[in-house]
């Protein structure tokens, strides 16, 4: 993967999935949301997980379903309830396409975390992925001392003629 990043690799895998009968069925089922779902899945697999298919394990799939994916969704998307089934079929396609023997492991991980995904979607206080809390700017404790202000040492001289004088 030297010439392209992981997102491109997952995008190619999803494109090959769309060429299968299962992918065509999903494209028809998702309708106008198909492109949005494709970009969402490419992003969560390629950028949020940052794992090539051959190193993906059940813990990462669990994190994807219970934390990452619910954090990327607003909760009102028409396809949100179908995503787990789509991911399961897509991962099965990936195992066939890449030649991996982890189809059972991934499928059981998806089934194991299905309830966690649904519970995370119902939680209105779930953490949004990719957003950070707004940072407050650093502020001075005291106002800035100007060159023509009285010196802070108490000499009654201007700062520029006292402690601020270049030596």
Buried (B, 14 or more C-beta within 10 A) or exposed (E): EEEEEBBEBBBEBBEBBBEBEBBEEBBEEBEEBBEEBBEBBBBBBBBBBEBBBEEBEBEBBBBBBBBBBBBBBEEEBEBBEBBBEBBBBBBBBBBEBBEBEBBEBBBEBBEEBBEBBBEBBEEEEBEEBEEEEEEEEEEEEEEEEEEEEBBEEEEEBBBBEBEBEEE
